[in-house]
Amino acid sequence: MTIPHLDPDHIPRHIAIIMDGNGRWAQRKGLARAIGHKAGVKSVQKIVKAGRELGVQVLTLYAFSSENWQRPALEVKTLMGLLKSYLKLELDNLTKNNIQLRAIGEVERLPAEVRDVLTDTINCTAANNGMILNLALSYGSRQEITRAVKAIVGKCLAGELSDAEINEDTVNDFLYTSDLPDPDMVIRTGGESRLSNFLLWQASYAEIYITETAWPNFRRDHLISAIADYQQRQRRFGKTGEQVQKQP
C-alpha cells in the first residue's frame, strides 16, 4: 500500500468508525466469530493510538449497537468480556497518551461488572485532553433521538420550554454528543454500505468512506488513506462549489 501524504492542517476533528467485518473475517479463515472479535480489539488499540498521533480530536467507535443484543447469547457474552478486558488493559495507555474516555448509548443495559469498569475508566481519564475516545455502547441513533424528543416534551409540559424555542440546537442539546463536534467523516470497514442506525442526526453532513478491509485488518495506513481521501473532497454543506471556493 502506498501511504499518501496528509495535510496536518486538514485533519478531520471528529472521525466516527463503524467497525464491521469481525465475524466474516473469522469465518473466511474457518475460525469462530469470537476469534474475529478478539482480533478486532487489536485494531481498536492501533487506531486509537494512530488517531491520537495524527491529531484527531474525537474518535467515536461503534462498539456495540442496540440491535446487537439480538445476537446469540454466547456471542454477546464474549463481546462484553472483551470490552471489560479492553478497558482494564488500556487504562494505562489512555492515561499515558492523554486520552479521555467517554461512552454514549444505553450503558445501563450493560452487565454490572462491565459498567463498573467503564465508569472507573471514564472517571480516571476525565482530566485528559489530548483526544476523546467515544465508545458507542448499546447505542442506537433512533433510540437516542427518541430519548431527546421525550426530554424536550417533558421540558415543554413543565413549562420550561415553549414550542417556539425548539430548533436544531435544542435537539442537539439533548443528544449524547451535545458537547462534541459533529463527525466530519464516517468510516465503515467490511464493505457494507449503510449507517446501521449510527449517529444519524450527527452524521447528516459527514463524509462517508467505505472500505472492503475488514476491521481486524484495519491499521494506521488504512486510516491515513481514509483521511487522505477526505482531504480531497470539497465539503459544500448545500452551497455550490463556487461559493465554497470564495469563502475566506
C-alpha positions as a Python dict, from the first residue, in 0.01 Angstrom:
ca = {
    (1, 'M'): (0, 0, 0),
    (2, 'T'): (131, 344, -97),
    (3, 'I'): (92, 575, 203),
    (4, 'P'): (-31, 920, 95),
    (5, 'H'): (91, 1245, 244),
    (6, 'L'): (-153, 1418, 476),
    (7, 'D'): (-208, 1789, 523),
    (8, 'P'): (-166, 1825, 902),
    (9, 'D'): (-386, 2136, 895),
    (10, 'H'): (-678, 1949, 741),
    (11, 'I'): (-721, 1650, 973),
    (12, 'P'): (-1087, 1573, 1050),
    (13, 'R'): (-1171, 1690, 1400),
    (14, 'H'): (-1412, 1404, 1460),
    (15, 'I'): (-1390, 1063, 1296),
    (16, 'A'): (-1659, 803, 1360),
    (17, 'I'): (-1597, 440, 1267),
    (18, 'I'): (-1839, 155, 1212),
    (19, 'M'): (-1608, -135, 1297),
    (20, 'D'): (-1757, -405, 1077),
    (21, 'G'): (-1635, -738, 946),
    (22, 'N'): (-1501, -919, 1253),
    (23, 'G'): (-1728, -1222, 1216),
    (24, 'R'): (-1692, -1252, 839),
    (25, 'W'): (-1312, -1216, 871),
    (26, 'A'): (-1308, -1513, 1109),
    (27, 'Q'): (-1547, -1724, 904),
    (28, 'R'): (-1336, -1677, 590),
    (29, 'K'): (-1047, -1824, 787),
    (30, 'G'): (-1256, -2111, 918),
    (31, 'L'): (-1245, -1969, 1270),
    (32, 'A'): (-1513, -1898, 1530),
    (33, 'R'): (-1666, -1550, 1521),
    (34, 'A'): (-1525, -1487, 1869),
    (35, 'I'): (-1173, -1502, 1724),
    (36, 'G'): (-1268, -1223, 1485),
    (37, 'H'): (-1390, -1005, 1771),
    (38, 'K'): (-1067, -1068, 1963),
    (39, 'A'): (-865, -970, 1655),
    (40, 'G'): (-1078, -658, 1627),
    (41, 'V'): (-964, -543, 1971),
    (42, 'K'): (-609, -516, 1836),
    (43, 'S'): (-734, -285, 1563),
    (44, 'V'): (-902, -67, 1826),
    (45, 'Q'): (-571, -34, 2009),
    (46, 'K'): (-383, 52, 1689),
    (47, 'I'): (-638, 301, 1556),
    (48, 'V'): (-682, 483, 1887),
    (49, 'K'): (-305, 532, 1902),
    (50, 'A'): (-290, 641, 1537),
    (51, 'G'): (-579, 884, 1577),
    (52, 'R'): (-406, 1049, 1871),
    (53, 'E'): (-77, 1077, 1683),
    (54, 'L'): (-242, 1217, 1369),
    (55, 'G'): (-421, 1491, 1560),
    (56, 'V'): (-781, 1367, 1558),
    (57, 'Q'): (-972, 1543, 1838),
    (58, 'V'): (-1262, 1297, 1875),
    (59, 'L'): (-1273, 931, 1772),
    (60, 'T'): (-1612, 762, 1806),
    (61, 'L'): (-1615, 384, 1770),
    (62, 'Y'): (-1938, 191, 1715),
    (63, 'A'): (-1854, -89, 1957),
    (64, 'F'): (-2194, -244, 2032),
    (65, 'S'): (-2530, -142, 1888),
    (66, 'S'): (-2876, -161, 2042),
    (67, 'E'): (-2955, -426, 1782),
    (68, 'N'): (-2651, -636, 1879),
    (69, 'W'): (-2838, -754, 2190),
    (70, 'Q'): (-3029, -981, 1948),
    (71, 'R'): (-2716, -1181, 1867),
    (72, 'P'): (-2661, -1529, 2018),
    (73, 'A'): (-2617, -1508, 2396),
    (74, 'L'): (-2268, -1661, 2380),
    (75, 'E'): (-2151, -1400, 2129),
    (76, 'V'): (-2291, -1117, 2340),
    (77, 'K'): (-2118, -1260, 2646),
    (78, 'T'): (-1790, -1277, 2454),
    (79, 'L'): (-1825, -916, 2339),
    (80, 'M'): (-1897, -796, 2692),
    (81, 'G'): (-1596, -987, 2822),
    (82, 'L'): (-1371, -835, 2555),
    (83, 'L'): (-1498, -487, 2640),
    (84, 'K'): (-1426, -539, 3008),
    (85, 'S'): (-1077, -673, 2936),
    (86, 'Y'): (-1001, -390, 2693),
    (87, 'L'): (-1099, -122, 2945),
    (88, 'K'): (-887, -278, 3217),
    (89, 'L'): (-582, -329, 2999),
    (90, 'E'): (-597, 6, 2820),
    (91, 'L'): (-631, 240, 3118),
    (92, 'D'): (-256, 290, 3142),
    (93, 'N'): (-226, 358, 2767),
    (94, 'L'): (-516, 602, 2773),
    (95, 'T'): (-356, 787, 3061),
    (96, 'K'): (-8, 783, 2903),
    (97, 'N'): (-145, 917, 2574),
    (98, 'N'): (-365, 1180, 2742),
    (99, 'I'): (-686, 1029, 2602),
    (100, 'Q'): (-1021, 1086, 2768),
    (101, 'L'): (-1272, 801, 2752),
    (102, 'R'): (-1643, 862, 2709),
    (103, 'A'): (-1939, 639, 2629),
    (104, 'I'): (-2272, 703, 2458),
    (105, 'G'): (-2576, 479, 2447),
    (106, 'E'): (-2795, 289, 2690),
    (107, 'V'): (-2499, 190, 2906),
    (108, 'E'): (-2736, 96, 3187),
    (109, 'R'): (-2811, -220, 2984),
    (110, 'L'): (-2451, -338, 3011),
    (111, 'P'): (-2371, -606, 3272),
    (112, 'A'): (-2296, -452, 3612),
    (113, 'E'): (-1932, -564, 3615),
    (114, 'V'): (-1876, -405, 3273),
    (115, 'R'): (-2049, -82, 3377),
    (116, 'D'): (-1830, -61, 3686),
    (117, 'V'): (-1507, -91, 3487),
    (118, 'L'): (-1639, 153, 3227),
    (119, 'T'): (-1729, 410, 3492),
    (120, 'D'): (-1391, 373, 3661),
    (121, 'T'): (-1206, 423, 3331),
    (122, 'I'): (-1417, 726, 3241),
    (123, 'N'): (-1351, 881, 3582),
    (124, 'C'): (-978, 805, 3574),
    (125, 'T'): (-935, 969, 3232),
    (126, 'A'): (-1175, 1261, 3278),
    (127, 'A'): (-898, 1522, 3301),
    (128, 'N'): (-715, 1405, 2987),
    (129, 'N'): (-738, 1648, 2697),
    (130, 'G'): (-528, 1505, 2413),
    (131, 'M'): (-812, 1324, 2238),
    (132, 'I'): (-1160, 1198, 2323),
    (133, 'L'): (-1224, 828, 2265),
    (134, 'N'): (-1600, 796, 2250),
    (135, 'L'): (-1736, 440, 2264),
    (136, 'A'): (-2088, 383, 2132),
    (137, 'L'): (-2216, 104, 2357),
    (138, 'S'): (-2567, -35, 2344),
    (139, 'Y'): (-2617, 258, 2110),
    (140, 'G'): (-2884, 325, 1850),
    (141, 'S'): (-2941, 659, 1683),
    (142, 'R'): (-3319, 626, 1658),
    (143, 'Q'): (-3331, 541, 2028),
    (144, 'E'): (-3110, 843, 2102),
    (145, 'I'): (-3334, 1079, 1905),
    (146, 'T'): (-3647, 932, 2066),
    (147, 'R'): (-3489, 990, 2408),
    (148, 'A'): (-3415, 1352, 2312),
    (149, 'V'): (-3772, 1410, 2191),
    (150, 'K'): (-3915, 1273, 2518),
    (151, 'A'): (-3687, 1501, 2719),
    (152, 'I'): (-3790, 1805, 2514),
    (153, 'V'): (-4159, 1718, 2554),
    (154, 'G'): (-4102, 1690, 2929),
    (155, 'K'): (-3950, 2038, 2935),
    (156, 'C'): (-4248, 2174, 2741),
    (157, 'L'): (-4502, 2009, 2973),
    (158, 'A'): (-4315, 2151, 3273),
    (159, 'G'): (-4337, 2500, 3122),
    (160, 'E'): (-3959, 2525, 3094),
    (161, 'L'): (-3958, 2535, 2714),
    (162, 'S'): (-4202, 2661, 2450),
    (163, 'D'): (-4251, 2511, 2106),
    (164, 'A'): (-4128, 2837, 1954),
    (165, 'E'): (-3792, 2783, 2122),
    (166, 'I'): (-3738, 2437, 1974),
    (167, 'N'): (-3488, 2431, 1689),
    (168, 'E'): (-3198, 2213, 1572),
    (169, 'D'): (-2978, 2342, 1851),
    (170, 'T'): (-3240, 2239, 2105),
    (171, 'V'): (-3248, 1883, 1974),
    (172, 'N'): (-2870, 1871, 1966),
    (173, 'D'): (-2856, 1980, 2330),
    (174, 'F'): (-3044, 1664, 2431),
    (175, 'L'): (-2826, 1419, 2237),
    (176, 'Y'): (-2547, 1215, 2394),
    (177, 'T'): (-2296, 1411, 2186),
    (178, 'S'): (-2423, 1758, 2275),
    (179, 'D'): (-2078, 1894, 2365),
    (180, 'L'): (-1891, 1728, 2076),
    (181, 'P'): (-1844, 1847, 1717),
    (182, 'D'): (-2040, 1651, 1457),
    (183, 'P'): (-1832, 1383, 1284),
    (184, 'D'): (-1651, 1514, 979),
    (185, 'M'): (-1609, 1163, 844),
    (186, 'V'): (-1773, 825, 898),
    (187, 'I'): (-1560, 524, 808),
    (188, 'R'): (-1720, 184, 761),
    (189, 'T'): (-1498, -121, 731),
    (190, 'G'): (-1600, -458, 593),
    (191, 'G'): (-1751, -334, 265),
    (192, 'E'): (-2114, -284, 366),
    (193, 'S'): (-2269, 48, 260),
    (194, 'R'): (-2510, 153, 532),
    (195, 'L'): (-2508, 359, 852),
    (196, 'S'): (-2673, 89, 1065),
    (197, 'N'): (-2853, 329, 1299),
    (198, 'F'): (-2528, 512, 1383),
    (199, 'L'): (-2519, 888, 1452),
    (200, 'L'): (-2797, 959, 1203),
    (201, 'W'): (-2851, 1315, 1326),
    (202, 'Q'): (-2486, 1397, 1383),
    (203, 'A'): (-2360, 1248, 1056),
    (204, 'S'): (-2601, 1438, 834),
    (205, 'Y'): (-2311, 1615, 660),
    (206, 'A'): (-2027, 1373, 733),
    (207, 'E'): (-1811, 1246, 450),
    (208, 'I'): (-1868, 870, 423),
    (209, 'Y'): (-1578, 639, 345),
    (210, 'I'): (-1640, 270, 275),
    (211, 'T'): (-1354, 20, 267),
    (212, 'E'): (-1361, -350, 187),
    (213, 'T'): (-1094, -403, 454),
    (214, 'A'): (-1242, -593, 747),
    (215, 'W'): (-1195, -433, 1086),
    (216, 'P'): (-937, -689, 1214),
    (217, 'N'): (-711, -587, 923),
    (218, 'F'): (-767, -211, 956),
    (219, 'R'): (-449, -35, 1065),
    (220, 'R'): (-281, 307, 1073),
    (221, 'D'): (-207, 303, 698),
    (222, 'H'): (-574, 238, 621),
    (223, 'L'): (-674, 527, 845),
    (224, 'I'): (-426, 754, 670),
    (225, 'S'): (-568, 652, 331),
    (226, 'A'): (-919, 732, 453),
    (227, 'I'): (-812, 1075, 579),
    (228, 'A'): (-627, 1142, 251),
    (229, 'D'): (-950, 1067, 63),
    (230, 'Y'): (-1134, 1306, 296),
    (231, 'Q'): (-878, 1578, 226),
    (232, 'Q'): (-951, 1554, -147),
    (233, 'R'): (-1322, 1622, -101),
    (234, 'Q'): (-1493, 1959, -109),
    (235, 'R'): (-1739, 1998, 177),
    (236, 'R'): (-2018, 2224, 49),
    (237, 'F'): (-2295, 2194, 311),
    (238, 'G'): (-2560, 2274, 50),
    (239, 'K'): (-2367, 2552, -121),
    (240, 'T'): (-2218, 2543, -471),
    (241, 'G'): (-1854, 2470, -527),
    (242, 'E'): (-1801, 2827, -643),
    (243, 'Q'): (-1946, 2965, -320),
    (244, 'V'): (-1719, 2746, -110),
    (245, 'Q'): (-1413, 2849, -307),
    (246, 'K'): (-1490, 3217, -243),
    (247, 'Q'): (-1504, 3169, 131),
    (248, 'P'): (-1203, 3310, 320),
}
